Amino acid sequence: MPRSIVDQTDKRLLKVLRTNGRITNADLADKVALSQSPCLRRVKRLETEGVIRGYGAQLDLKKMGWDITAFVHINSEKHRKADAVRFEETLAAIPRVVSCYALAGPWDLMLHVVAKDIEDYYDLVQVLGGLEFVKDIESTIVIGEIKPDKGVPIV
């Protein structure tokens, strides 16, 4: 099992940053009981080492006009590397595909998608199903969010 490069002080920093990525270094240092210089050095190291991959705003999908959230499972026609690369490039060009995961199990891929309404969703599924490397497609529409994504656990 890979050893974590994150110690307890780093975890305290990450917990604060996850809830408020816009916090000043002075306030962050105060919250985690560090002086400002070591606090800034730690944050920069976590960024450089890729533990912190970026900062961003959490958006309300409905207020942004995305009324449909769904998960689309796909089996591919072929399992060649070149086909996978082309498929990834195609998905990258479809903004309504929020994320995509390669799976072990009955499906090859799972896509998290959004759509403006049911007609927009239907159009998206038609586009995905029409891609040359897609063999089977099955989707599940989200009817409610029980536990929103708050990021990976920091324990």
C-alpha positions in Angstrom: 0.0 0.0 0.0 1.4 3.4 -1.0 2.5 5.5 2.0 0.8 8.9 2.3 2.9 12.0 1.8 0.4 13.9 4.0 1.0 14.3 7.7 -1.5 15.4 10.4 -0.7 19.1 10.0 -1.2 18.8 6.2 -4.6 17.1 6.9 -5.7 20.0 9.1 -4.7 22.4 6.3 -6.6 20.4 3.7 -9.8 20.2 5.9 -9.8 24.0 6.1 -8.9 24.6 2.4 -11.6 22.1 1.3 -14.3 24.2 2.9 -12.8 27.6 2.1 -10.2 27.6 -0.7 -10.3 31.4 -0.6 -9.1 31.8 2.9 -6.1 34.0 3.4 -2.8 32.5 4.4 -2.9 34.4 7.7 -6.3 33.0 8.6 -5.4 29.5 7.5 -2.2 29.6 9.6 -4.2 30.8 12.6 -6.8 28.0 12.2 -4.2 25.2 12.1 -1.9 26.7 14.7 1.1 27.4 12.4 3.0 30.6 11.7 2.4 32.1 8.3 5.7 31.1 6.6 5.5 27.4 7.4 1.8 27.4 6.5 2.5 28.8 3.1 5.4 26.5 2.5 3.2 23.5 3.3 0.4 24.6 1.0 2.9 25.2 -1.8 4.4 21.8 -1.3 0.9 20.2 -1.3 0.2 22.0 -4.6 3.6 21.1 -6.2 3.2 17.4 -5.2 -0.3 17.3 -6.7 -2.1 16.6 -3.4 -4.0 19.9 -4.1 -4.9 19.7 -7.7 -6.7 23.1 -7.9 -9.3 25.4 -6.4 -12.8 26.0 -7.6 -16.3 27.2 -6.8 -19.0 24.7 -6.0 -21.9 25.4 -8.3 -25.6 24.7 -7.9 -26.5 22.6 -11.0 -30.2 23.6 -11.0 -29.4 27.4 -10.8 -26.9 26.9 -13.7 -29.7 25.4 -15.8 -28.9 21.7 -15.5 -32.1 20.1 -14.3 -31.1 16.5 -15.2 -28.2 14.6 -13.6 -27.6 11.0 -14.7 -25.0 8.2 -14.7 -24.5 6.5 -18.1 -22.9 3.1 -18.2 -21.2 2.1 -21.5 -19.7 -1.1 -22.9 -17.3 -0.5 -25.7 -17.3 -2.4 -29.0 -13.6 -2.8 -29.1 -11.0 -2.8 -26.3 -8.0 -1.3 -28.3 -5.9 1.5 -26.9 -6.4 3.6 -30.0 -10.2 3.4 -29.7 -10.0 4.3 -26.0 -7.9 7.3 -26.8 -10.3 8.5 -29.5 -13.3 7.9 -27.2 -11.6 10.0 -24.4 -10.9 12.8 -26.9 -14.6 12.7 -28.0 -15.9 12.8 -24.4 -13.6 15.7 -23.6 -15.4 17.7 -26.3 -18.8 17.1 -24.8 -19.3 19.6 -22.0 -22.4 17.8 -20.6 -20.1 14.9 -19.6 -18.9 16.0 -16.2 -16.7 13.0 -15.5 -15.9 9.5 -16.8 -14.6 6.5 -15.0 -13.1 3.2 -16.3 -14.7 0.3 -14.4 -14.1 -3.3 -13.5 -17.3 -5.2 -13.7 -20.2 -5.6 -16.1 -19.6 -2.1 -17.6 -16.5 -0.6 -19.2 -17.2 3.0 -18.4 -19.5 5.2 -16.2 -20.2 8.8 -17.2 -21.6 11.5 -14.9 -23.6 13.7 -17.2 -25.9 16.7 -16.9 -28.6 18.0 -19.2 -30.9 21.0 -19.4 -34.1 19.0 -19.5 -35.3 15.5 -20.6 -35.1 16.4 -24.3 -31.5 17.6 -23.9 -30.7 14.4 -22.0 -32.3 12.3 -24.8 -30.2 14.1 -27.4 -27.0 13.5 -25.3 -27.8 9.8 -25.0 -28.4 9.6 -28.8 -25.0 11.2 -29.3 -23.2 8.8 -26.9 -25.0 5.8 -28.3 -24.1 6.8 -31.8 -20.4 6.8 -31.2 -18.6 4.1 -33.2 -17.0 2.5 -30.2 -20.1 2.2 -28.1 -21.7 -1.3 -28.0 -24.2 -1.0 -25.1 -25.5 2.0 -23.1 -27.6 2.1 -20.0 -28.4 5.2 -18.0 -29.9 6.1 -14.6 -31.4 9.5 -13.9 -30.8 10.9 -10.5 -34.0 11.9 -8.7 -32.4 13.3 -5.6 -29.1 14.0 -4.0 -28.7 12.4 -0.6 -25.1 13.1 0.2 -23.4 15.8 -2.0 -19.8 15.3 -3.1 -17.6 17.0 -0.4 -14.4 15.5 -1.7 -12.3 12.6 -0.5 -12.3 12.0 3.3 -9.4 13.4 5.3 -8.9 11.1 8.2 
